[in-house]
C-alpha cells in the first residue's frame, strides 16, 4: 500500500495551488477514514469511477462553451445582454469589454484544474490493475490506461490553445517532500510541448479502437479522437498566432530561453496537412462520414442534413461525430439540456430569450446561389451589398418560398411541405442558404411549437418586452436546438455534445494544404464536400489568397455557434479587427413592420447594439497572478 504522502501529488509542480482542494473526493479524505489506493483499485466500480473523474474535465460543448468557457459569447457569433452579468455571466462578459488581466476570474481555470485531472490520470495509470474476479481483464485495464494517457495529452493541448507555453513535466508525480527546485519550474517552449503531445497521441492511437461497438462506450477515447486532437493542435501551431508571431518573439522563460521561434515555418503547415489527412483516412476507413439526409429524388436535403448533424446520436447514424462528450442525464439535465436550450429560445414560449446571433453572423451566410450577400463594411460600419447575389435589405416577400426539403422549420399555419420562409418575410432573410435557416431565429420566422410567427417587435410582441430577457439585437439562436424544444411544456430533447466532427477535419485539411501546397486538388475537393452538404454550388478556382478567405468564411458559417469561431479569429490573428468594432442588429425598440431607416419605430433597419473591445494582449490568457505569487519562475504573457 502506498504511503499517504503519495496521495498528495503534483504533476506540474509550479501549478500546484497551496491550500486548495485536491483532484477528487478520494484525496480530500482525512488519514483515519480515507480510501486507500488498495481499496480503490481492487474494486471495479471504484476504478471506473476514478477514470470517469478524469474524463469529467472534458469541456461541455453546449452550456460550457456559452457560460463557462464562454467561447461563443467571447467571439462574434452570439451576444448576451449586459444585465445577465450578475447571473453567472460576469467573467465571460468582461472579456467582450476588454476587461481581461492576470486577476480576472474565469470559471474553468485551466491552469489549475487540468493539472489536477492530469495528476489524477497519472495516479490511475500507476495503480489500476487487472482483477479477474471483478471482471477487470488485463486487456481492459490496459485500454483504460491508454484512455488516461489520451486525456493527459488532450488537457495539455487545451492549455496550449489559450495560454501558449506552460510549465511542462510530463509523466512525473512529485512527492510533497521533493525539493523546491523541483516543484518550482518555468514555462517550456511551445514547440517542445507540441512535439510531445503529437508523439504521445500517435502512440496512444495505436492502442485504442477507432470506434466502439457498444453504445454505452460512446464518448470514451478512440484512435480517431487522438488524431482529431492532434490535427487541431498542429493547425493551431502552424497558424499566425503561434507560427512566427512578432509579438511573441521576445517572450522568454526565467532561464532566458525563447518560448517561441522568431520566424514562421512553412513546414508546420505541411505537418498539419499530413495530420489532417491521416485523420480523414482513419475516419473513412472506420465508417465516419459527413452526416447527410436525402430527399425522395435522391438529392441531398441540406436543411435536414445540417439540422440533424448536431442533434442525431452516433448510434442513430450520425457518423460525423469524431469526438463527443458523454454525459449523464441525471447529472447534466439542467445545464446540459434544459438551461442550454431555453436560453436560445423566444420569451413567448418561456425561453430565456436574451441570447441572440449577431447581425455580422447573419451577414456571413451565403445566398442559396452560393454568393456572399455582403462584401464588407464601409467606414460607417454599413454593409457593402453584393448586388449580383440577389440580396436586398428593403421590402418584404409576397409569397412563401418552397424548397426541396423535409425540414419543418418553416411550414407555416397551412403546413406547407418544403416551405422555408413565409409570405411577408423581410427580404434580408429570403433566398438564403439552408444553414442560415437552421441557425437563426429572425423576426416573423415560423415558431412551430406555438403554431405562430415569432414576434420580436417591441411593445406588443409576444417574444420581447421591456426586459433584458429578450433579443436586444433582434435575433435568437436556432443552431443545435431541436424544433421540438418547448420550454413552456418542459420539452428538452436529448442531443449529443460534439467537440469535433469530420467537417472540421475536411476544412482544416484544406486550409493547411492551401498554405503548404496551394493548387493541390484536395483543397477544393474537401471544401466542396462541405458545401455540397450545405446545398450551395462548388468552388471551381481561386488564388491562394482567395481560397484562404473562402476557407475562413466557410468555417465561420459551417461551425457557427459551436465554439470554434473564437479560436479561429485568434489563431488567424484577426481578432483585433473582428472582435474590436461596433456590433449591430435589428432595431430592438422598433414596433412597426417597417424598413424605413428614417422611422424611429421601424424594426427592420440596422441599429447599433454594442461595442466590443479586444486588445492585442488578449490573444493569450494571462498566467493567473495567484500562480505567479506562488511560483516566481513563471513569466507573464506579453502585454499583461
Residue, then its C-alpha position, 0 to 999 in steps of 0.5 A: x500500500x502506498x504511503x499517504x504522502x503519495x496521495x498528495x501529488x503534483x504533476x506540474x509542480x509550479x501549478x500546484x495551488x497551496x491550500x486548495x482542494x485536491x483532484x477528487x473526493x478520494x484525496x480530500x479524505x482525512x488519514x483515519x477514514x480515507x480510501x486507500x489506493x488498495x481499496x480503490x483499485x481492487x474494486x471495479x466500480x471504484x476504478x471506473x469511477x476514478x477514470x470517469x473523474x478524469x474524463x469529467x474535465x472534458x469541456x461541455x460543448x453546449x452550456x460550457x462553451x456559452x457560460x463557462x468557457x464562454x467561447x461563443x459569447x467571447x467571439x462574434x457569433x452570439x451576444x448576451x445582454x449586459x444585465x445577465x452579468x450578475x447571473x453567472x455571466x460576469x467573467x465571460x462578459x468582461x472579456x467582450x469589454x476588454x476587461x481581461x488581466x492576470x486577476x480576472x476570474x474565469x470559471x474553468x481555470x485551466x491552469x489549475x484544474x487540468x493539472x489536477x485531472x492530469x495528476x489524477x490520470x497519472x495516479x490511475x495509470x500507476x495503480x489500476x490493475x487487472x482483477x479477474x474476479x471483478x471482471x477487470x481483464x488485463x486487456x481492459x485495464x490496459x485500454x483504460x490506461x491508454x484512455x488516461x494517457x489520451x486525456x493527459x495529452x488532450x488537457x495539455x493541448x487545451x492549455x496550449x490553445x489559450x495560454x501558449x507555453x506552460x510549465x511542462x513535466x510530463x509523466x512525473x508525480x512529485x512527492x510533497x517532500x521533493x525539493x523546491x527546485x523541483x516543484x518550482x519550474x518555468x514555462x517550456x517552449x511551445x514547440x517542445x510541448x507540441x512535439x510531445x503531445x503529437x508523439x504521445x497521441x500517435x502512440x496512444x492511437x495505436x492502442x485504442x479502437x477507432x470506434x466502439x461497438x457498444x453504445x454505452x462506450x460512446x464518448x470514451x477515447x478512440x484512435x480517431x479522437x487522438x488524431x482529431x486532437x492532434x490535427x487541431x493542435x498542429x493547425x493551431x501551431x502552424x497558424x499566425x498566432x503561434x507560427x512566427x508571431x512578432x509579438x511573441x518573439x521576445x517572450x522568454x522563460x526565467x532561464x532566458x530561453x525563447x518560448x517561441x521561434x522568431x520566424x514562421x515555418x512553412x513546414x508546420x503547415x505541411x505537418x498539419x496537412x499530413x495530420x489532417x489527412x491521416x485523420x480523414x483516412x482513419x475516419x473513412x476507413x472506420x465508417x465516419x462520414x459527413x452526416x447527410x439526409x436525402x430527399x425522395x429524388x435522391x438529392x441531398x436535403x441540406x436543411x435536414x442534413x445540417x439540422x440533424x448533424x448536431x442533434x442525431x446520436x452516433x448510434x442513430x447514424x450520425x457518423x460525423x461525430x469524431x469526438x463527443x462528450x458523454x454525459x449523464x442525464x441525471x447529472x447534466x439535465x439542467x445545464x446540459x439540456x434544459x438551461x442550454x436550450x431555453x436560453x436560445x429560445x423566444x420569451x413567448x414560449x418561456x425561453x430565456x430569450x436574451x441570447x441572440x446571433x449577431x447581425x455580422x453572423x447573419x451577414x456571413x451566410x451565403x445566398x442559396x446561389x452560393x454568393x456572399x450577400x455582403x462584401x464588407x463594411x464601409x467606414x460607417x460600419x454599413x454593409x457593402x451589398x453584393x448586388x449580383x447575389x440577389x440580396x436586398x435589405x428593403x421590402x418584404x416577400x409576397x409569397x412563401x418560398x418552397x424548397x426541396x426539403x423535409x425540414x419543418x422549420x418553416x411550414x407555416x399555419x397551412x403546413x406547407x411541405x418544403x416551405x422555408x420562409x413565409x409570405x411577408x418575410x423581410x427580404x434580408x432573410x429570403x433566398x438564403x442558404x439552408x444553414x442560415x435557416x437552421x441557425x437563426x431565429x429572425x423576426x416573423x420566422x415560423x415558431x412551430x411549437x406555438x403554431x405562430x410567427x415569432x414576434x420580436x417587435x417591441x411593445x406588443x410582441x409576444x417574444x420581447x418586452x421591456x426586459x433584458x430577457x429578450x433579443x436586444x439585437x433582434x435575433x435568437x439562436x436556432x443552431x443545435x436546438x431541436x424544433x421540438x424544444x418547448x420550454x413552456x411544456x418542459x420539452x428538452x430533447x436529448x442531443x449529443x455534445x460534439x467537440x469535433x466532427x469530420x467537417x472540421x477535419x475536411x476544412x482544416x485539411x484544406x486550409x493547411x494544404x492551401x498554405x503548404x501546397x496551394x493548387x493541390x486538388x484536395x483543397x477544393x475537393x474537401x471544401x466542396x464536400x462541405x458545401x455540397x452538404x450545405x446545398x450551395x454550388x462548388x468552388x471551381x478556382x481561386x488564388x491562394x489568397x482567395x481560397x484562404x478567405x473562402x476557407x475562413x468564411x466557410x468555417x465561420x458559417x459551417x461551425x457557427x455557434x459551436x465554439x470554434x469561431x473564437x479560436x479561429x479569429x485568434x489563431x488567424x490573428x484577426x481578432x483585433x479587427x473582428x472582435x474590436x468594432x461596433x456590433x449591430x442588429x435589428x432595431x430592438x425598440x422598433x414596433x412597426x413592420x417597417x424598413x424605413x431607416x428614417x422611422x424611429x419605430x421601424x424594426x427592420x433597419x440596422x441599429x447599433x447594439x454594442x461595442x466590443x473591445x479586444x486588445x492585442x494582449x488578449x490573444x493569450x490568457x494571462x498566467x493567473x497572478x495567484x500562480x505567479x505569487x506562488x511560483x516566481x519562475x513563471x513569466x507573464x504573457x506579453x502585454x499583461 
